[in-house]
């Protein structure tokens, strides 16, 4: 069962802080104006990431966030709230008390946590000098769960409203052209539907869509590729190639489509330190550089392919790559006066090195929470069951990162420390049918040996013995009426006198007397 996809309070704090200082990283102010920009940000009202209430952020706080993020190659991770120094630590229990609790659990694995705590308290009260002070119920329960001692079971209107808001915005505010001050300061991303169809290998005619990623300052075509559908899978596929070709940008502007707002896309951008921004509904002019580029795609590239009757997606992509790299990126741009590739290389840049292919694939994934099944150590994800390694069998809630279109790469994460624990794989019932099972190893941080078969309980439970002693100390008689054992014995004697067999014998004797 899913428990939410926000990644926890640490991620919400990181995104909140990055949303405040992201524009300073994407478009650094001129020398001497940084303090004024930070004061302007401090005067604004921001929504608290936990409570949701409006609040202001101090100037010194914003300065600290900005300088820390500017020095880091991964600003979002740097802005995460640091875990408490005592996070994960439990209040210590007396070693003898822990040993008594483990022994009690082995004998009574079906008891609830509360019953274990109550009986442990009875043992402490009976042996205060030996076992020491009693731990609280919360401490007992946390210790049991940490050690894997779980209780065992016995054997369309919104679009119209958006258009209206866009029209009102256009009437109240002026429209101005803009340009990022640095390369990699802002990228544009959009999909474009072609004016003609392509032929598939199945013999069908389909209208392809072109994913385009453009650098705002240099107008460089970072990556362009045709697909059969506009979805998050293709968007991340193309965006990852653009990052590997050109580097990591600081901000990304899109048209707020479903592929751009997918959980995998938004969480991936946050992990890579890319500030996502969206255009308003029915306001394509905000992404005007991208819209202008589409006219060149149709007016030049597609015009040169008019003679190809059997145009395929592979041929279309090859032609697009050749046209983008050999003509568009090399040609003098009328707006900037130089070619996009020259301005991209020589202009000031805010770019960062691209992560590896595997790191990019693992970044663009959504975070979800699942509950581990105690019966076989598995969990279900989109209808597929996955096995959890036995060393993590003590975890109740699992933090999972995955892409919905690629269940071959599913990872188990430590949400608090933001650390990869291990990869998990689908349940292989055919392999498990061989009957071979690994020996259970102690769980991480567990004390003692792995839990074995519980021994048979012996004697009365400590709590019940204590209750009987308390009741006897009151001096009151038992609150029940016992049966009279002498009456029962006499009833048995009376039963012997009324034995029908004896009556028959007496009757026979009388008859014999009469005959005599």
C-alpha positions in Angstrom: 0.0 0.0 0.0 1.3 3.4 -0.9 2.0 5.8 1.9 2.8 8.9 -0.1 5.3 10.1 -2.6 6.8 13.2 -1.0 10.0 11.6 0.1 9.7 12.7 3.8 10.2 15.9 5.7 13.9 16.2 4.9 13.1 16.3 1.1 10.3 18.8 1.6 12.6 21.1 3.5 15.3 20.8 0.8 12.8 21.6 -2.0 11.4 24.5 0.1 14.9 26.0 0.5 15.8 25.4 -3.1 12.6 27.1 -4.3 13.7 30.3 -2.5 17.3 30.4 -3.7 16.9 28.6 -7.0 16.5 31.8 -9.0 19.7 33.2 -7.5 21.6 30.2 -8.7 20.0 30.2 -12.1 20.5 33.9 -12.7 23.2 35.3 -10.4 22.6 39.1 -9.7 25.4 41.5 -10.7 28.1 42.3 -8.3 26.9 44.4 -5.4 23.2 43.5 -5.8 23.1 40.1 -4.1 22.2 41.5 -0.7 19.3 43.5 -2.2 18.0 40.4 -4.0 18.2 38.4 -0.8 16.3 41.2 1.1 13.6 41.1 -1.6 13.3 37.3 -1.1 13.1 37.7 2.7 10.3 40.2 2.3 8.2 37.7 0.4 5.8 35.3 2.0 6.6 31.6 1.8 4.5 28.5 2.6 6.0 26.4 5.4 6.9 22.9 4.1 5.4 21.1 7.1 2.6 23.3 8.5 1.6 25.0 5.3 1.4 28.4 7.1 2.7 31.6 5.5 5.9 32.9 6.9 9.0 35.0 6.2 12.6 33.8 6.0 15.4 35.9 7.6 18.0 37.5 5.4 20.9 35.7 7.2 19.1 32.3 6.7 18.7 32.9 3.0 22.4 33.9 2.7 23.5 30.8 4.5 21.4 28.6 2.2 22.6 30.4 -0.9 26.3 30.2 -0.1 26.1 26.5 0.9 24.2 25.6 -2.3 26.5 27.6 -4.6 29.6 25.7 -3.4 28.0 22.3 -3.8 27.6 20.3 -7.0 24.3 18.9 -5.5 22.5 21.9 -4.0 19.3 20.1 -3.1 21.1 17.4 -1.1 23.1 20.1 0.6 19.9 21.9 1.6 18.4 18.9 3.3 17.9 19.1 7.0 20.6 17.3 8.8 19.4 14.3 10.9 19.6 14.7 14.6 22.7 13.5 16.3 20.7 11.1 18.4 18.5 9.9 15.5 18.1 6.2 15.5 19.4 5.8 19.1 17.2 4.1 21.6 17.0 4.6 25.3 19.3 2.0 26.8 17.8 -1.0 28.6 19.5 -3.0 31.3 21.3 -6.0 29.7 19.7 -8.4 32.1 16.3 -6.8 31.3 17.0 -7.3 27.6 17.9 -10.9 28.2 14.8 -11.5 30.2 12.7 -9.9 27.4 14.3 -12.1 24.7 13.7 -15.2 26.8 10.1 -14.2 27.4 9.6 -13.6 23.6 11.0 -17.0 22.8 8.5 -18.6 25.1 5.6 -16.4 24.1 6.0 -15.2 20.5 2.3 -14.7 20.2 1.9 -12.2 22.9 1.3 -8.5 22.1 3.8 -5.8 22.8 1.7 -4.6 25.7 1.5 -8.0 27.3 5.2 -8.5 27.0 5.8 -5.1 28.7 3.3 -5.9 31.5 4.9 -9.3 32.2 8.4 -7.8 32.1 7.2 -5.2 34.6 6.0 -8.0 36.9 9.4 -9.7 36.6 11.1 -6.4 37.6 8.9 -5.9 40.5 9.6 -9.4 41.7 13.4 -9.0 41.3 14.1 -5.3 41.6 17.7 -5.8 42.7 18.5 -8.2 39.9 16.8 -6.7 36.8 17.1 -3.0 37.7 14.5 -0.3 36.8 11.7 -1.1 34.4 11.7 0.5 30.9 8.7 2.2 29.5 6.3 0.5 27.1 7.6 2.6 24.2 11.2 1.6 24.9 10.2 -2.1 25.1 8.2 -1.9 21.9 11.0 -0.1 20.0 13.6 -2.5 21.2 11.5 -5.5 20.1 10.8 -4.1 16.6 14.5 -3.2 16.2 15.5 -6.7 17.1 12.9 -8.3 14.8 10.8 -9.6 17.7 7.4 -9.1 16.0 4.2 -10.6 17.2 3.7 -13.9 15.4 0.3 -15.0 14.2 -1.2 -18.1 15.5 -0.9 -21.3 13.2 -12.1 19.4 -18.0 -13.5 22.2 -15.9 -10.1 23.0 -14.5 -8.7 23.7 -18.0 -11.4 26.3 -18.7 -10.7 28.0 -15.4 -7.0 28.0 -16.2 -7.7 29.7 -19.5 -9.8 32.3 -17.8 -7.0 33.0 -15.3 -4.5 33.3 -18.1 -6.7 35.8 -19.9 -7.1 37.9 -16.7 -3.3 37.7 -16.2 -2.7 38.9 -19.7 -5.0 41.9 -19.3 -3.4 43.0 -16.0 0.3 42.5 -16.7 2.5 43.5 -19.5 4.4 41.0 -21.7 8.2 41.4 -22.0 11.0 39.4 -23.7 13.6 37.9 -21.4 16.9 36.0 -21.6 19.0 34.1 -19.0 22.3 35.8 -18.2 24.3 32.5 -18.2 24.6 29.3 -20.2 22.8 26.5 -18.4 20.9 29.1 -16.4 17.6 28.1 -18.0 16.6 25.3 -20.4 13.4 25.1 -22.3 11.6 21.8 -22.8 8.5 21.1 -24.9 6.9 18.5 -27.2 5.9 19.3 -30.8 3.4 17.3 -32.9 4.5 16.8 -36.5 2.4 17.9 -39.4 2.8 14.6 -41.1 2.7 10.9 -40.3 5.4 8.2 -40.3 5.2 4.6 -41.2 5.8 2.0 -38.5 7.1 -1.6 -38.9 3.5 -2.8 -38.2 2.3 -1.0 -41.3 0.5 1.8 -39.3 0.6 5.5 -39.9 1.3 7.5 -36.7 1.9 11.1 -36.0 5.2 11.5 -34.1 6.0 14.1 -31.5 9.4 15.9 -31.2 10.9 16.4 -27.8 13.0 19.6 -27.9 15.4 20.9 -25.2 16.9 24.4 -25.8 19.3 26.5 -23.8 17.9 30.0 -23.2 21.0 32.1 -23.3 22.8 30.5 -26.2 19.7 29.1 -28.1 21.7 25.8 -28.4 19.7 22.8 -29.3 20.8 20.5 -26.4 18.9 17.5 -27.7 16.0 16.8 -30.1 14.4 13.4 -30.7 11.2 12.1 -32.2 8.9 9.7 -30.3 5.6 8.0 -30.8 4.0 9.3 -27.6 4.3 12.3 -25.2 4.9 10.7 -21.8 7.2 10.8 -18.9 9.2 7.8 -20.2 10.2 9.5 -23.4 10.7 12.9 -21.7 13.2 11.4 -19.2 14.9 9.4 -22.0 15.5 12.5 -24.0 16.4 14.8 -21.1 19.0 12.3 -19.8 20.7 12.4 -23.2 20.7 16.2 -23.2 22.3 16.3 -19.7 25.0 13.8 -20.8 25.7 15.8 -23.9 25.8 19.3 -22.4 25.8 19.1 -18.6 23.4 19.8 -15.7 21.3 23.1 -16.0 20.1 25.2 -13.1 16.5 25.6 -14.1 14.0 24.0 -16.6 10.9 25.7 -18.1 8.1 23.5 -19.5 4.4 23.9 -20.4 3.1 22.0 -17.3 2.0 18.9 -19.3 1.3 15.5 -17.6 4.8 14.2 -18.6 6.5 17.2 -17.0 4.5 17.0 -13.8 4.9 13.2 -13.3 6.4 12.2 -10.0 9.5 10.6 -11.6 10.2 13.9 -13.5 9.8 16.2 -10.5 11.7 14.1 -8.0 14.5 13.5 -10.6 14.9 17.3 -11.2 15.0 17.9 -7.5 17.7 15.3 -6.9 19.8 16.7 -9.7 19.4 20.3 -8.3 17.3 21.6 -11.3 14.7 24.2 -10.4 11.4 23.2 -12.3 9.2 26.0 -13.6 6.0 25.9 -15.6 4.3 28.3 -18.0 0.8 29.5 -17.2 -2.1 27.9 -19.0 -2.8 29.3 -22.5 0.4 31.4 -22.3 2.7 29.8 -25.0 4.6 33.1 -25.4 6.3 32.4 -22.1 8.1 29.6 -23.9 8.5 31.7 -27.0 12.0 30.6 -28.0 10.8 27.1 -28.2 7.7 28.0 -30.2 10.0 29.9 -32.7 12.2 26.9 -33.1 9.2 24.7 -34.1 8.6 27.0 -37.0 12.1 26.2 -38.2 11.5 22.5 -37.8 8.5 22.6 -40.0 9.7 25.2 -42.4 13.2 23.7 -43.1 13.6 20.2 -41.7 10.2 18.8 -42.6 10.1 20.7 -45.8 13.2 18.9 -47.0 11.6 15.5 -46.2 8.5 16.1 -48.4 9.8 13.7 -51.0 10.1 10.8 -48.6 6.9 8.9 -49.0 7.8 6.1 -46.6 9.2 8.2 -43.8 10.0 6.1 -40.7 10.8 7.2 -37.2 14.5 6.1 -37.5 15.0 8.0 -40.7 13.3 11.1 -39.2 15.6 11.0 -36.1 18.7 10.6 -38.2 17.7 13.6 -40.4 16.9 15.7 -37.3 20.2 15.0 -35.6 22.1 15.9 -38.8 20.1 19.1 -39.3 20.4 20.3 -35.7 24.1 19.6 -35.3 25.3 20.7 -38.8 23.0 23.6 -39.6 21.0 25.0 -36.7 23.7 24.9 -34.0 26.4 26.1 -36.5 24.4 28.9 -38.2 24.5 32.5 -37.1 21.4 33.3 -35.0 19.7 36.5 -35.9 18.8 37.3 -32.3 22.2 36.8 -30.7 24.4 37.6 -33.6 26.6 34.5 -33.3 26.0 30.8 -33.7 24.4 28.9 -30.8 27.4 26.6 -30.4 29.9 29.6 -30.2 27.8 31.4 -27.6 27.4 28.1 -25.6 31.1 27.6 -25.5 32.3 31.2 -24.8 29.6 32.7 -22.6 29.6 32.5 -18.8 28.2 29.1 -17.7 26.5 27.8 -14.6 26.6 24.2 -15.9 27.7 21.2 -13.8 29.2 17.9 -14.8 26.8 15.3 -15.9 26.2 12.3 -13.6 26.7 8.8 -14.9 24.1 7.0 -17.0 23.2 4.8 -14.0 23.0 7.8 -11.7 20.6 9.5 -14.1 18.4 6.5 -14.4 18.2 6.2 -10.6 17.5 9.9 -10.2 14.4 10.0 -12.3 12.3 7.8 -10.1 9.4 8.2 -7.7 9.6 7.5 -4.0 6.9 5.4 -2.4 6.4 3.5 0.8 5.3 -0.1 1.2 4.5 -2.4 4.1 6.6 -5.6 4.3 4.7 -8.9 4.6 5.9 -10.8 7.6 4.8 -14.2 6.2 7.4 -14.3 3.4 9.3 -11.0 3.4 7.8 -9.5 0.3 5.9 -6.4 -0.8 3.7 -5.6 -3.8 4.5 -2.8 -6.3 2.1 -2.1 -9.2 0.8 -5.7 -9.0 4.3 -7.3 -8.9 5.6 -8.9 -5.7 9.3 -8.2 -4.7 11.5 -10.1 -2.3 13.2 -8.2 0.6 16.6 -9.5 1.7 16.4 -11.3 5.1 18.8 -8.8 6.7 16.0 -6.2 6.4 13.2 -8.3 7.6 12.9 -6.2 10.7 11.7 -3.1 8.7 8.0 -2.5 8.9 7.7 0.2 6.3 10.0 0.2 3.3 11.0 3.2 1.3 11.0 2.3 -2.4 12.3 4.2 -5.4 11.3 3.1 -8.9 10.1 4.2 -12.3 6.6 3.0 -13.1 7.7 1.9 -16.6 10.8 0.1 -15.5 10.3 -2.4 -12.7 13.6 -4.1 -13.4 15.4 -1.4 -11.4 13.8 -1.1 -7.9 15.8 0.1 -4.9 15.3 0.0 -1.2 16.4 3.3 0.4 17.0 4.7 3.9 14.7 7.7 3.8 16.3 9.4 6.8 19.9 9.3 5.6 19.0 9.3 1.8 21.2 6.3 1.3 20.7 3.3 -1.0 20.4 0.1 1.0 20.1 -2.5 -1.8 18.3 -3.4 -5.0 15.3 -5.6 -4.8 14.0 -8.0 -7.4 10.7 -9.6 -8.3 9.7 -12.8 -6.6 10.9 -15.9 -8.5 8.5 -18.7 -7.5 10.1 -21.2 -9.9 13.5 -20.7 -8.3 12.1 -20.9 -4.8 10.4 -24.2 -5.7 13.7 -26.1 -5.3 13.3 -26.2 -1.6 16.6 -24.6 -0.7 16.5 -21.9 1.9 19.2 -19.7 3.3 19.9 -19.6 7.0 18.5 -16.5 8.6 21.2 -14.1 9.6 20.8 -11.6 12.5 19.1 -8.4 11.5 21.1 -5.2 11.3 22.0 -4.2 14.8 20.2 -7.2 16.4 21.6 -8.8 19.5 21.9 -12.5 20.0 21.2 -15.2 17.5 18.5 -15.4 14.9 15.1 -16.3 16.3 14.7 -20.1 16.4 11.6 -22.2 17.1 10.1 -21.1 20.4 10.4 -23.5 23.3 7.3 -24.8 25.1 6.1 -22.4 27.8 6.7 -23.7 31.3 5.1 -22.5 34.5 2.7 -19.7 35.3 3.3 -16.3 33.7 4.9 -13.7 36.0 2.1 -11.2 35.9 -0.6 -13.8 36.8 1.5 -15.1 39.7 1.9 -11.5 40.9 -1.9 -10.9 40.6 -2.6 -14.1 42.6 -0.2 -12.9 45.4 -1.8 -9.5 45.5 -5.3 -11.1 45.8 -4.1 -13.4 48.6 -2.6 -10.5 50.5 -6.0 -8.8 50.8 -7.2 -11.6 53.1 -10.5 -11.8 51.3 -12.0 -15.3 50.5 -12.1 -16.3 46.9 -15.1 -14.7 45.2 -16.8 -17.9 44.1 -18.8 -20.7 45.7 -16.9 -24.0 45.7 -18.9 -27.3 45.4 -19.2 -29.6 48.5 -17.0 -32.6 47.9 -18.7 -34.6 50.8 -22.1 -34.1 49.2 -20.8 -35.4 46.0 -19.3 -38.4 47.7 -22.6 -39.1 49.5 -24.5 -38.8 46.3 -22.3 -41.5 44.9 -23.0 -43.7 47.9 -26.8 -43.1 47.5 -26.5 -44.1 43.9 -25.0 -47.4 44.9 -28.0 -48.2 47.2 -30.5 -47.5 44.4 -28.8 -49.8 42.0 -31.5 -51.5 40.0 -29.4 -54.6 39.8 -29.5 -55.0 43.6 -33.3 -54.7 43.6 -33.6 -57.5 41.1 -31.5 -59.7 43.4 -33.7 -58.9 46.4 -36.8 -59.7 44.4 -35.4 -63.0 43.3 -34.6 -63.9 46.9 -38.2 -63.2 48.0 -39.6 -65.4 45.3 -37.4 -68.2 46.5 -38.6 -67.8 50.0 -42.2 -68.1 48.9 -41.5 -71.3 47.0 -39.9 -72.8 50.1 
